[in-house]
Amino acid sequence: MIERLLPSLVDGVLIGVIYGLAAMGLTLIFGVMNVINLSHGSMIAMGMFGVYALFVGPGLNPFVGVAAVAVLGLVAGVLIYAVAVHRVRNAPHLSSLLATFAVNLILMGLGTRFLSTNFRNVDYSLGSLSLRPVTVTGTRLAACGCAALVTALLYWFLYRTRAGKEIRAVANDRAAAELVGIRSTRVLALSFGLGTSLAAVAGGLIATLFPFTVLSGGTYELKSFVIVVLGGLGNPLGALIGGVLLGLVEGAVPLFLEASWVPVIEFALFVLVLLVRPQGLLGARR
């Protein structure tokens, strides 16, 4: 049993770090703006197809293509903020939910029309690493390493740069930040862009591991919601921990039950945390 369980748990941790990165984008936007971004799934799908297009077109290494996808996600996020979110940022939550949901429907409709719903796959391999009883593919290790690097860069940006400190100031108290000269509109646009960039990067990394379609982003969006509830909505570190926990669940459950039970247990855990500790494991950091 140990020889079966240990490899599954290692795989779960590796994929869980990537899940946590996807959830960080969602929780960053909420922590700064109090906006729940329902276009998150379409941004994940955009990252998947961005890496795929760069790989099958110019033949770019998918882990290099992730950098281009990050920039594309940042630009797309700023545009979405300017077009759909800016005018409803201070409105009731339902307004921002409907605005981002409309963006999601538009992007999914365009994607279905021009990209179809056929499965794609980034056929790229880095071999494997074997440390008995655990054997891990190089691609999964590289994807996890990239996710960890992006997470470290995010924390460096938030705590060591002027723009990052402005984001934290606006998240804590927007009115006070504006009184000391911080332009909140610019900061909110940057925050939304960073959140969508993280989603696109996570999607690009997931594309190196699993087949995907233009509709696959919705699945990972739901996982992101489970993760941010587990870790605490508004807390990026909690999102990372929640992602690892979800990865462990996905790795361990199929050893004891059919794989179809995985989403049932995930959402049962989601409801349990809401009932017992609605602020999440780490709570929202203010």
Buried (B, 14 or more C-beta within 10 A) or exposed (E): EEEEBBBBBBBBBBBBBBBBBBBBBBBBBBBBBBBBBBBBBBBBBBBBBBBBBBBEEEEBEBBEBBBBBBEBBBEBBBBBBBEBBBEBBEEEEEBBBBBBBEBBEEBBEEBEEEBEEEEBBBEBEBEEEEEEEBEBBEBBBBBBBBBBEBBEEBEEBBEEEEEBBBBBBBBEEBEEBBEEEBEBBEBBBBBBBBBBBBBBBBBBBBBBBEEBBBBBBBBBBBBBBBBBBBBBBBBBBBBBBBBBBBBBBBBBBBEEEEEEEBBEBBEEBBEEBEEEBEBBBBBBBE
